[in-house]
C-alpha cells in the first residue's frame, strides 16, 4: 500500500475580536488540513471543537498573553468541524490560521 503525503499550500490568517460571549473561531470546512489558534489577549480563551463553548464545556483553555508570549493551540489533524470560543473578558483577539 502506497502512502501519500498530504500537504497544505495555503495558510489563511484571520483575526477574531475577543468577546465574553460565544464566537465562531473557525467555520466548518471539509477542505481544512489544519489550523492554529493563538490567544493574543490578556484574558483566558476557552475553545471547543464543536458548537457551544462555555467556561464549563470546552476542549482546551489558552492562557492569556500577559507575559508577551501568546499561547497557541493546534487543531488535531483531520478535524474539519466548527470551532467556537469565548474569553474570560473582552480584550485583544485571536489570530487564527487555517491551512488548506
C-alpha positions as protocol buffer text, in pm:
chain_id: "A"
residue {
  index: 1
  type: UNK
  ca { x: 0 y: 0 z: 0 }
}
residue {
  index: 2
  type: UNK
  ca { x: 142 y: 335 z: -103 }
}
residue {
  index: 3
  type: UNK
  ca { x: 119 y: 627 z: 137 }
}
residue {
  index: 4
  type: UNK
  ca { x: 50 y: 974 z: 1 }
}
residue {
  index: 5
  type: UNK
  ca { x: 170 y: 1281 z: 191 }
}
residue {
  index: 6
  type: UNK
  ca { x: -96 y: 1548 z: 238 }
}
residue {
  index: 7
  type: UNK
  ca { x: 45 y: 1899 z: 224 }
}
residue {
  index: 8
  type: UNK
  ca { x: -117 y: 2237 z: 274 }
}
residue {
  index: 9
  type: UNK
  ca { x: -24 y: 2514 z: 35 }
}
residue {
  index: 10
  type: UNK
  ca { x: -248 y: 2793 z: 169 }
}
residue {
  index: 11
  type: UNK
  ca { x: -240 y: 2950 z: 514 }
}
residue {
  index: 12
  type: UNK
  ca { x: -530 y: 3191 z: 559 }
}
residue {
  index: 13
  type: UNK
  ca { x: -495 y: 3415 z: 865 }
}
residue {
  index: 14
  type: UNK
  ca { x: -793 y: 3585 z: 1025 }
}
residue {
  index: 15
  type: UNK
  ca { x: -833 y: 3795 z: 1338 }
}
residue {
  index: 16
  type: UNK
  ca { x: -1126 y: 3727 z: 1571 }
}
residue {
  index: 17
  type: UNK
  ca { x: -1203 y: 4003 z: 1823 }
}
residue {
  index: 18
  type: UNK
  ca { x: -1229 y: 3884 z: 2181 }
}
residue {
  index: 19
  type: UNK
  ca { x: -1575 y: 3850 z: 2331 }
}
residue {
  index: 20
  type: UNK
  ca { x: -1717 y: 3737 z: 2664 }
}
residue {
  index: 21
  type: UNK
  ca { x: -1999 y: 3575 z: 2463 }
}
residue {
  index: 22
  type: UNK
  ca { x: -1974 y: 3284 z: 2222 }
}
residue {
  index: 23
  type: UNK
  ca { x: -1797 y: 3342 z: 1888 }
}
residue {
  index: 24
  type: UNK
  ca { x: -1709 y: 3120 z: 1595 }
}
residue {
  index: 25
  type: UNK
  ca { x: -1332 y: 3096 z: 1560 }
}
residue {
  index: 26
  type: UNK
  ca { x: -1349 y: 2869 z: 1254 }
}
residue {
  index: 27
  type: UNK
  ca { x: -1645 y: 2767 z: 1042 }
}
residue {
  index: 28
  type: UNK
  ca { x: -1672 y: 2404 z: 936 }
}
residue {
  index: 29
  type: UNK
  ca { x: -1451 y: 2343 z: 632 }
}
residue {
  index: 30
  type: UNK
  ca { x: -1417 y: 1999 z: 478 }
}
residue {
  index: 31
  type: UNK
  ca { x: -1102 y: 2116 z: 293 }
}
residue {
  index: 32
  type: UNK
  ca { x: -920 y: 2211 z: 614 }
}
residue {
  index: 33
  type: UNK
  ca { x: -592 y: 2030 z: 666 }
}
residue {
  index: 34
  type: UNK
  ca { x: -503 y: 2201 z: 991 }
}
residue {
  index: 35
  type: UNK
  ca { x: -530 y: 2519 z: 1194 }
}
residue {
  index: 36
  type: UNK
  ca { x: -353 y: 2712 z: 1468 }
}
residue {
  index: 37
  type: UNK
  ca { x: -529 y: 2945 z: 1713 }
}
residue {
  index: 38
  type: UNK
  ca { x: -320 y: 3198 z: 1906 }
}
residue {
  index: 39
  type: UNK
  ca { x: -464 y: 3387 z: 2204 }
}
residue {
  index: 40
  type: UNK
  ca { x: -341 y: 3746 z: 2168 }
}
residue {
  index: 41
  type: UNK
  ca { x: -541 y: 3872 z: 2467 }
}
residue {
  index: 42
  type: UNK
  ca { x: -479 y: 3930 z: 2835 }
}
residue {
  index: 43
  type: UNK
  ca { x: -777 y: 3705 z: 2916 }
}
residue {
  index: 44
  type: UNK
  ca { x: -809 y: 3324 z: 2907 }
}
residue {
  index: 45
  type: UNK
  ca { x: -955 y: 3192 z: 2579 }
}
residue {
  index: 46
  type: UNK
  ca { x: -1185 y: 2888 z: 2609 }
}
residue {
  index: 47
  type: UNK
  ca { x: -1203 y: 2679 z: 2289 }
}
residue {
  index: 48
  type: UNK
  ca { x: -1437 y: 2397 z: 2193 }
}
residue {
  index: 49
  type: UNK
  ca { x: -1413 y: 2171 z: 1892 }
}
residue {
  index: 50
  type: UNK
  ca { x: -1784 y: 2198 z: 1816 }
}
residue {
  index: 51
  type: UNK
  ca { x: -2074 y: 2428 z: 1891 }
}
residue {
  index: 52
  type: UNK
  ca { x: -2128 y: 2600 z: 2225 }
}
residue {
  index: 53
  type: UNK
  ca { x: -1801 y: 2659 z: 2406 }
}
residue {
  index: 54
  type: UNK
  ca { x: -1855 y: 2769 z: 2766 }
}
residue {
  index: 55
  type: UNK
  ca { x: -1649 y: 2805 z: 3082 }
}
residue {
  index: 56
  type: UNK
  ca { x: -1759 y: 2451 z: 3179 }
}
residue {
  index: 57
  type: UNK
  ca { x: -1785 y: 2284 z: 2834 }
}
residue {
  index: 58
  type: UNK
  ca { x: -1466 y: 2313 z: 2633 }
}
residue {
  index: 59
  type: UNK
  ca { x: -1181 y: 2130 z: 2462 }
}
residue {
  index: 60
  type: UNK
  ca { x: -893 y: 2348 z: 2579 }
}
residue {
  index: 61
  type: UNK
  ca { x: -826 y: 2677 z: 2758 }
}
residue {
  index: 62
  type: UNK
  ca { x: -547 y: 2901 z: 2631 }
}
residue {
  index: 63
  type: UNK
  ca { x: -354 y: 3109 z: 2879 }
}
residue {
  index: 64
  type: UNK
  ca { x: -353 y: 3486 z: 2835 }
}
residue {
  index: 65
  type: UNK
  ca { x: -58 y: 3657 z: 2670 }
}
residue {
  index: 66
  type: UNK
  ca { x: 22 y: 3858 z: 2983 }
}
residue {
  index: 67
  type: UNK
  ca { x: 392 y: 3774 z: 2951 }
}
residue {
  index: 68
  type: UNK
  ca { x: 403 y: 3898 z: 2592 }
}
residue {
  index: 69
  type: UNK
  ca { x: 422 y: 3542 z: 2459 }
}
residue {
  index: 70
  type: UNK
  ca { x: 77 y: 3432 z: 2337 }
}
residue {
  index: 71
  type: UNK
  ca { x: -36 y: 3072 z: 2388 }
}
residue {
  index: 72
  type: UNK
  ca { x: -131 y: 2870 z: 2080 }
}
residue {
  index: 73
  type: UNK
  ca { x: -339 y: 2559 z: 2009 }
}
residue {
  index: 74
  type: UNK
  ca { x: -300 y: 2336 z: 1705 }
}
residue {
  index: 75
  type: UNK
  ca { x: -620 y: 2161 z: 1595 }
}
residue {
  index: 76
  type: UNK
  ca { x: -597 y: 1782 z: 1572 }
}
residue {
  index: 77
  type: UNK
  ca { x: -524 y: 1658 z: 1220 }
}
residue {
  index: 78
  type: UNK
  ca { x: -840 y: 1574 z: 1032 }
}
residue {
  index: 79
  type: UNK
  ca { x: -1082 y: 1790 z: 1236 }
}
residue {
  index: 80
  type: UNK
  ca { x: -1294 y: 1986 z: 987 }
}
residue {
  index: 81
  type: UNK
  ca { x: -1589 y: 2091 z: 1205 }
}
residue {
  index: 82
  type: UNK
  ca { x: -1679 y: 2425 z: 1361 }
}
residue {
  index: 83
  type: UNK
  ca { x: -1458 y: 2571 z: 1637 }
}
residue {
  index: 84
  type: UNK
  ca { x: -1614 y: 2807 z: 1893 }
}
residue {
  index: 85
  type: UNK
  ca { x: -1470 y: 3009 z: 2175 }
}
residue {
  index: 86
  type: UNK
  ca { x: -1509 y: 3283 z: 2432 }
}
residue {
  index: 87
  type: UNK
  ca { x: -1282 y: 3484 z: 2655 }
}
residue {
  index: 88
  type: UNK
  ca { x: -1299 y: 3544 z: 3029 }
}
residue {
  index: 89
  type: UNK
  ca { x: -1324 y: 3914 z: 2940 }
}
residue {
  index: 90
  type: UNK
  ca { x: -1320 y: 4104 z: 2613 }
}
residue {
  index: 91
  type: UNK
  ca { x: -980 y: 4249 z: 2533 }
}
residue {
  index: 92
  type: UNK
  ca { x: -745 y: 4164 z: 2250 }
}
residue {
  index: 93
  type: UNK
  ca { x: -812 y: 3900 z: 1988 }
}
residue {
  index: 94
  type: UNK
  ca { x: -720 y: 3560 z: 1848 }
}
residue {
  index: 95
  type: UNK
  ca { x: -507 y: 3505 z: 1541 }
}
residue {
  index: 96
  type: UNK
  ca { x: -648 y: 3206 z: 1354 }
}
residue {
  index: 97
  type: UNK
  ca { x: -451 y: 3040 z: 1074 }
}
residue {
  index: 98
  type: UNK
  ca { x: -639 y: 2782 z: 867 }
}
residue {
  index: 99
  type: UNK
  ca { x: -436 y: 2553 z: 642 }
}
residue {
  index: 100
  type: UNK
  ca { x: -575 y: 2406 z: 322 }
}
